[in-house]
Amino acid sequence: MKTYVVGHKNPDTDSVVSAIALAHLEKNLGKDYSPAIAGKINKETSFVLEKFGVAVPEPISSADKKVVVVDVNEPSQVPENVKREEIIAIYDHHKLGGLSTPEPISIRVEPLGSTSTIIARIYRLEGIDISEKVAKILLAGIISDTLNFSSPTTTDKDKETAEFLNKTANIDIDGLAQEMFKAKSDLSGFSSLELVEADYKIFDISGRKVGIAVFETVDPAPALAIREEIVDVLTKKKAAEGLDYLFLAVIDIFKKEACFISPSEEDRILISKAFTVVDQDGILKSAGIVSRKKQIVPAVEKVV
C-alpha cells in the first residue's frame, strides 16, 4: 500500500514544499513515501518549483493508501479523497481544528510561522543532510508563509531555521521574496473564481461554516478593479456550499493592510465587528491585518 505526503486543498507553497521535503526525508530513513498535491498549485508555488528544478507532485490517488498530512488538521481542509482511517501522521503549524482518527497517530503541531520550519527542524533532529534543492524550497516555504518574516506569525525559530537553510541554499532571501511575491500577485489568465479559490479555506466555528479566501499581493488594484465579479463569485459560492459567512481578504503585502470583499450585508457586519475597518468605496479596509491564521480567524471566531 502506497504512502503519500499531502497538504490541504487549494495547495500553497508551504504545503507543497513541506510534502516534498518530508517525503524526501522519509526516503532517507528507509520509508517509501511519495509527495502529492490535492489541487492545482498557484503561480507562486509553480515559480518556486520551476526556479529550483523540482517536479510538481502528482495528484493524490483515490485508491486505498496511507497518508501523512502536512500544513493542515482542519477536517474541512483535508483533501476529499483522504479518509480519516488512512491518516497516519500530521505535521502542522495551525491551531487544532477537530480532526479525529480511529487509531492513534503521530502528531507534531508547533506554533511556528510555517510547516516548512517544522520539516527543516526534523531534518536536523534526525541528523539528515539537507540537499541544496530541498533547502531552497523549504526556505521558499518559510518566506511565503511568513511574508518574508513580516507576518505576526513569524517566530525566532523561523528566522533561525531560515539562516540554517541558507547556509546550504546560499540565495538572496530578499531577492527571492520579491520574485515570489511578484509571481503570487500575477492575475494574468486568472478568472475571478480562480482568484477566490487560490487560497480558500472553510472553517467550522461553533457549528457555523465560515469561508475565508485570501489573496496576497504587492498591488491590490487589479483585484479590487474586478470587485463586482468577485462579489458575484462569492454570492454563488456561499449559496452552493451552504456557508453561513464568506469573504475574501485582499492582503497588501507592502502596506500590511487587508481589503475585505464580501457577498452580503451579514458578511460585512461580521467583518465590521471583527476588525477596525474603514469603508472606502464599499471596500472595508483594515490596517495591520495580514495573517489569516494569527489575525483573521481568531477575530472572526470571537464574533461568531
N, C-alpha and C positions, 0 to 999 in steps of 0.2 A: 504493500500500500504506500502510495507516494505521500510525502510530507511537503507542504507548501508554507512559505512565509509570505503573508499578505497584509496590507494596510486596509484602511477604511474605503468606503465608497467614495467616488469622486477623488481619486488619489492626488495628493500634493507631493511636493519634493521630499519633505521629511519622511512621509510614509513609504514612498517608493525606494529611496536610498537606504532607509533602515532595513527594509525587507531584503534588498540586495546584499547589504553588508552582513546582516545576521545569517543569511543562508551561506555566505562565503565563510563566515566564522565556524558555523556548524560543520561544514565540509572539512575544515581543518581539524575538527575534533572527531572526525570519522563518521559523521552522520550525512546522509544523502538528502539534503534539504534543497528545495528549489524556490527562488523568489517568484512572486506572481503579482499581478495587479487586478483590481476589481472594477476597472472602468478606464475611460480614456484619460491619458495623462495630460496635464496642462502645458502651456507653452514654456513656462519656466523650467519645469522638470525635463521636458524634451530638450531644451537648450543645454541643461546641465549634463544629461547623459550623452548627448552628441558631442559636446565640448571635450568631455573626458573619455570618449571612446568606450562607453558602457552600453550594452544592449538593453533595450526596453524589455522588461519581463513579459512572459506570456500571460494571457488572462487565466485566472484560476479555474480549474476544472470543476464540473458539476458531479463528477464521479466520486465514489467513496474515497476518502482521503483523511489524513491528519493535517491539522492546521495550527500554525503559530501566528497569532495576530499581533501586529505592531501598530503603535500610534492610535489605538482605539480600544475602548472597552464598553462603549455605549451600545446596547443591543440594536438600536435603530440605525447605527452607522456601520455595523458589521456587514460584510458582503452577503447578499441574499442567498447565495448558494453555499454558504458555510453554515453547517448545522452545529448546534451547541455541543453535541456529543463528539464532534470532530476536533474541537479546540483542545490543544494540549498545553498551550502556554500563551501568556500575554506579556508584552513589553510596551509600556505606555508612560506618558507624562501628563495625562489629563486626570481630572477627578474621577472617582469611581462612579460608573454610570448604571450599575444594576445588572450587569451581565452575570448570569448564573450558568453553571455547568453541572452535569450529572455526576461527574467524578472530580476528585481533587486534581488541580493542575498547578504548574509553575506560574507564578505571577511576579513581575517586577515592575512596580509603578513608583516613579520618583518625581518630586516637584521640580522639574528642570525645564529649561526653555525648549527642548526638542528631544524626540526619541533618538535622534542621531547621537546625541550626547551619551545617552544610556548605552547604546550599542558600542560606541567607541570605548567607554569605560569597561565594558565587559571584555573587549579585546585585551585591554591592559591587565585586567584581573586574571584572565586565563593565560596570560603570557604569550599571546598570539601576535606575531608581527603583522602590522597593517600594511598592505601594498599601497603603492602610490595612488592607484586609481580609487581604491576604497577610501583612502584618507581624503582624497579630493571630493568625492561625492558626499561623504559624511560631513565634511566641512561645509559643503553647499547646503546640506540639510539643516545644519545649525544656523547658518546665515539666513536661510529662508524663514525658519520659524521664529527666530528672534529679531527679524528685520535688521540684520547686521548689528545685533546687540543693543538695539534701541528700544525694544519692546519691554514692558514691565515684567514679562515672564522670564527675562534673562537673569541667570544666576552666575555667581563667580565660577561655579563648576563648568558652565557652558563656555565661559571665556578661557578658563584654564585648559579645557579639553580642546578647544579650537587652536590654542597655541601649541599644544602637544601634536595635534594632527598636522599642523602646518610645518612642523619640522620635517615631515615626510612629504607633504603636498607641495610645499615651497611655492606658494602662489601669493599674489597681491590680493588680500582679502577684500579691501575696499573696492578695488577694481572689479573683482568677481561679483561683489554685491551689486554694483551699478549695472553690470551686464545682466544679471539675473532679474533685477527689478525692471529693467527695460523690457526684457522678454515677457515678464509677468504682465506688464502694462499694455502689451500689444493687442489691440482689439481687431486687427485686420482679419477678415474672414470669419469673425465671431458673430453669431446671431445673439439676440438679446436673451434667448433661452440658454445658450451656451455660457453666456456671461453669468447668469444667475446660478447655473448648476456647476460651474467650475470649482467652487469651494462652498458647497452647500451641505449643511448637516441638520438633522432633525433631533430635537431633544424632548424627552418625556419629563415634564416638570409638574409635579403634583397632579399627575393624571391628565395634563394638558399637552397636546402636541405642538411644539414650537419649532418652526423652521427658521434657521438663521443662515443666510448666504453672505459671504464676504468676498469683496473684490479689492485686492491690494494693488495700488498703482502709484506711480510717480506723477501722474497727471489725471485727475478725476474728470476733467472736462469732457472727453469723448463719451464716457459712460453716462454722465449727467445729461448730455445732449440727447440721449435716447431714453430719457426718463419715462416718457409716455409708453413706449414699447415695453420697458421693464415692468411698469405697473400692470400692463395687460398680461404679461407672462406670470407675474406674481399672483394676480387675481385668479387666473385659470389654475395655477399650481395649488393655491390654497384650497380651492374647491375640490380639485381632483384627488388630493392627498388627505383630505379631511383634517386640515390643520386648524388649530384654534388661533394661532398667530403666525405671521410670516413677515419677514422684511429682509432687505438687502442693505448691508453696510459697505459703502464705498470708502475704503481707507486711503487717505492721502499719506503715503509713507513719509514724505519730507515734512509736511506741515503737522503731522501727527494729529489728524482730525478725521472724524467719521461723518460721512454724509448718508443719512438714512433714507431709503426709498421703501414705501410700504403700499399695500394694495387697498387698505380700508381705514376708516376713521378709528376703529378699535385698535388697529395696529399702531397708528400714530399716537393714540392715547397711551398705549403701553410704552412706547419709546419715550414719550414726554415725561412719564412718571419714572422711568428707569434712569434717564440721563438728564443732565443740564443741557438743554438744546436752544438753538436759535433758529427760527424759521426764516429761510431765505428763499423766496420764490417757491414756496411749497416744499422745499427740501429741508429736513431737520438736520442741523449740523451740531456736532458736539466736540469740543476741543479736548485733546489729550486721549481720545479713545482710539486704540489701535489693535487691541487684542481681544479676540472672541473668547478665548479660554479664560483669561485673567480678569477682563473687564466687562465684556458684553453679557456673557452667560450669567455670571453671578448677579449682575444688576437686574437682569430680566427675572431671574429666579426669585429675587426678593419681592418683586412686584406681583408675579403670578402666584 
